[in-house]
Amino acid sequence: MKEFKYVITDPEGIHARPAGELVKAAKEFAANITLTKDGKSGDCKRIFGIMGLAVKAGNEITLTFDGEDEEAAYAAVTEFVKANL
């Protein structure tokens, strides 16, 4: 299992467009990818799981990767997050 912590820099936080793109990126992998904020978690393969966390600019999130291709998922999804969120 791998973890990645990140502070959201996008002034609008995680809104519909980047959440949808994050879901697309996560669905390319078999690994379970979970986004956690303030003790609440959402499945990165479900847009409502992400949107329901109401992540705003300045919030710290933790992405957790667990599964057979977690290394590849970690590399791809963390790059997406750094570039877009």
Residue pairs with C-beta under 8 A, 6 or more apart in sequence:
1 64
1 65
1 66
1 70
2 64
2 65
2 66
2 70
2 71
2 74
3 62
3 63
3 64
3 65
4 62
4 63
4 65
4 74
4 77
4 78
4 81
5 60
5 61
5 62
6 60
6 61
6 62
6 63
6 78
6 81
6 82
6 85
7 58
7 59
7 60
7 61
8 14
8 55
8 56
8 57
8 58
8 59
8 60
8 61
8 85
9 57
9 85
10 18
10 57
10 84
10 85
11 57
12 57
13 54
13 55
13 56
13 57
13 59
14 22
14 50
14 51
14 53
14 55
14 85
16 47
16 51
18 84
18 85
19 47
19 50
19 51
20 47
21 80
21 84
22 35
22 44
22 50
22 77
22 80
22 81
22 84
22 85
23 44
23 45
23 46
23 47
23 50
25 76
25 77
25 80
26 33
26 44
26 45
26 73
26 77
27 45
28 73
28 76
29 67
29 69
29 70
29 72
29 73
29 76
29 77
30 67
30 68
30 69
31 65
31 66
31 67
31 68
31 69
31 70
31 73
32 43
32 64
32 65
32 66
32 67
33 43
33 44
33 45
33 63
33 64
33 65
33 73
33 77
34 41
34 42
34 43
34 44
34 63
34 64
34 66
35 41
35 42
35 44
35 49
35 50
35 53
35 55
35 61
35 62
35 63
36 42
36 61
36 62
36 63
36 64
37 53
37 55
37 59
37 60
37 61
37 62
38 59
40 53
41 53
42 48
42 49
42 50
42 52
42 53
43 49
44 50
44 63
44 77
53 61
55 61
63 77
63 78
63 81
65 73
65 74
65 77
67 73
